[in-house]
Amino acid sequence: MCNEYSLKMDTATIVQDLAAVSIEARFSEGAPNIEARDSIKITDSAPILRMIEGERGAGDLVQRRWSWPGPGGRPVYNFRSDGREFAAGRCLIIADGFYEFTDPADRTKKRKDKWLFTRVGEPWFCMAGLWRTAPEVGEAFTMLTTAPGPDIAPYHDRQVAILDRADWAAWLDPSISAKALLKPLPAGSLSVEQVG
């Protein structure tokens, strides 16, 4: 499952692109200073746009920890969406790429092969997420997953739930069915390159 992703977009670009799809980004904690990073890993803080209860077309842009402690203290960084509805805690996870790892083609290598997936024709995208407060770590988020689409299937048996831009505002509206929005992407939606 996805345990690393990247984001190199600045706050102004993110806010502008959100506005283009009718989402007003608000800053309950001040505009975040988003550091350009090739690698965001589990337990790192990263930007999310979380829904604001009772307000359509608006979200709160904050930085939160990726993962909360689950059973036995293991981090919950991916969460299966299959057949579930999420009436609260929805958020958009902002990224420009994510990584998957496969066993090395060269069996003499000890490290796994690393693959970077990006959205075709878009400089950045949003993944469907959930946020909650965990007593041990405070507010944190996790990525939702679906069955893999054809671009991911050769590399992994699951994929993060990437939302079409047209569905970003809908994801922040809990009255809209999650099942209608969380689906694998069609073929040709993602480009992939080996990076390690």
C-alpha positions in Angstrom: 0.0 0.0 0.0 1.0 3.6 -0.4 3.4 4.6 2.3 5.1 7.5 0.6 4.0 10.4 -1.6 5.2 13.8 -2.8 4.0 17.4 -3.0 5.9 20.3 -4.5 3.0 22.8 -5.0 2.9 26.1 -3.1 -0.1 27.3 -1.1 -1.1 30.0 -3.6 -1.4 27.5 -6.5 -3.3 25.1 -4.4 -5.8 27.7 -3.3 -6.2 29.0 -6.9 -6.8 25.6 -8.3 -9.3 24.8 -5.5 -11.2 28.0 -6.3 -11.3 26.9 -10.0 -13.5 23.9 -8.9 -15.6 26.0 -6.6 -13.9 25.2 -3.3 -13.0 28.1 -0.9 -9.9 27.3 1.1 -10.0 28.7 4.5 -7.2 28.9 7.1 -8.3 28.4 10.7 -4.7 28.2 11.7 -3.3 30.7 9.2 -2.1 29.9 5.7 0.2 26.9 5.9 3.8 27.2 4.7 3.9 24.1 2.5 7.4 22.9 2.1 8.2 21.3 -1.3 9.0 17.6 -0.6 9.7 14.6 -2.8 9.1 12.3 0.1 6.2 12.5 2.6 6.2 9.4 4.8 4.0 7.9 7.5 3.9 10.1 10.7 5.0 13.2 8.7 2.8 16.3 8.7 1.3 17.3 5.4 -1.5 19.5 4.0 -5.1 18.4 3.9 -8.3 20.2 3.1 -10.9 19.0 5.6 -14.6 19.6 5.3 -16.1 22.3 7.5 -19.3 21.0 9.2 -22.4 22.5 7.8 -20.7 24.5 5.0 -20.7 23.5 1.4 -18.0 24.6 -1.0 -15.5 25.4 1.7 -12.7 23.6 3.4 -10.1 24.2 6.1 -6.5 23.9 4.7 -4.3 22.7 7.6 -1.2 20.5 8.1 -1.8 17.2 10.0 0.0 14.0 10.8 -0.3 11.2 8.3 -1.5 8.1 10.3 -3.0 7.5 13.7 -2.2 4.6 16.0 -4.3 1.5 15.3 -4.6 -1.8 17.1 -1.3 -2.7 18.8 0.0 0.7 18.0 0.5 0.0 14.3 -0.1 3.2 12.2 -3.3 3.4 10.2 -2.1 5.1 7.1 -4.3 3.4 4.5 -8.0 2.5 5.1 -10.2 0.3 2.8 -13.1 2.2 1.4 -14.9 -0.8 -0.2 -18.6 -0.6 0.4 -18.4 2.1 3.1 -19.9 5.5 3.5 -18.1 8.2 5.4 -20.5 10.7 6.9 -17.9 12.6 8.8 -14.2 13.4 8.8 -13.7 13.6 5.0 -10.6 15.4 3.7 -8.7 15.9 0.5 -5.0 14.8 0.7 -3.0 17.0 -1.6 -0.2 15.4 -3.7 1.6 15.5 -7.0 2.7 11.9 -6.9 2.7 8.7 -4.9 5.0 5.7 -4.8 4.5 2.0 -4.9 7.2 -0.6 -4.3 7.6 -4.0 -6.0 10.0 -6.9 -5.6 13.2 -6.2 -7.7 13.3 -7.4 -11.2 16.9 -8.1 -10.6 16.9 -10.8 -7.9 20.4 -10.0 -6.8 19.2 -6.6 -5.6 18.2 -6.3 -1.9 16.1 -3.2 -2.2 12.6 -3.1 -3.8 12.0 -1.3 -7.0 10.3 2.1 -6.5 7.7 3.5 -8.8 6.4 7.1 -9.0 2.8 7.6 -10.2 1.6 11.0 -11.3 -1.7 12.2 -12.8 -1.7 12.6 -16.5 -2.2 16.2 -17.6 -2.5 17.5 -14.0 0.3 19.1 -11.9 -1.2 17.9 -8.7 -4.3 15.9 -7.5 -6.3 15.0 -4.4 -6.7 11.6 -2.8 -9.7 10.9 -0.7 -8.9 10.8 3.0 -10.3 10.8 6.5 -9.1 12.7 9.5 -9.8 12.2 13.2 -8.5 13.0 16.6 -6.5 10.3 18.3 -5.6 10.8 22.0 -2.0 9.7 21.4 -1.1 12.0 18.5 -3.9 14.6 18.1 -5.5 15.2 14.7 -4.3 12.9 12.0 -5.4 11.6 8.6 -5.4 8.4 6.6 -5.7 7.6 2.8 -8.7 5.7 1.5 -8.0 2.8 -0.9 -9.9 1.0 -3.6 -9.4 -1.9 -5.9 -6.6 -1.1 -8.4 -7.3 0.5 -11.8 -5.5 -0.8 -14.8 -2.6 1.6 -14.4 -1.8 0.3 -10.9 -2.8 -3.4 -11.2 0.6 -4.5 -12.6 2.3 -3.0 -9.5 -0.1 -3.5 -6.6 -3.4 -5.1 -5.7 -4.9 -1.9 -4.1 -4.7 1.8 -5.0 -5.2 5.0 -3.2 -8.5 6.6 -4.0 -7.7 9.5 -6.4 -10.5 11.8 -7.0 -11.3 13.6 -10.3 -11.1 17.3 -10.0 -14.8 17.6 -10.7 -15.4 15.4 -7.5 -13.2 17.3 -5.0 -16.1 19.5 -3.7 -18.4 16.5 -3.7 -16.0 14.5 -1.5 -16.2 17.3 1.1 -20.0 17.1 1.1 -21.0 14.2 3.4 -24.5 14.1 1.9 -23.0 12.7 -1.3 -22.4 9.0 -1.4 -18.8 7.9 -1.0 -19.5 4.8 -3.1 -20.3 7.1 -6.1 -16.9 8.9 -5.8 -14.5 6.2 -4.7 -13.6 4.1 -7.7 -10.5 3.0 -9.6 -9.2 5.4 -12.3 -9.6 4.4 -15.9 -6.6 3.3 -18.0 -4.3 6.1 -19.0 -5.1 8.3 -16.0 -1.7 7.8 -14.3 1.8 7.8 -15.7 4.5 5.8 -14.0 8.3 5.9 -13.9 10.8 3.9 -12.0 12.7 6.1 -9.6 14.6 3.7 -7.4 
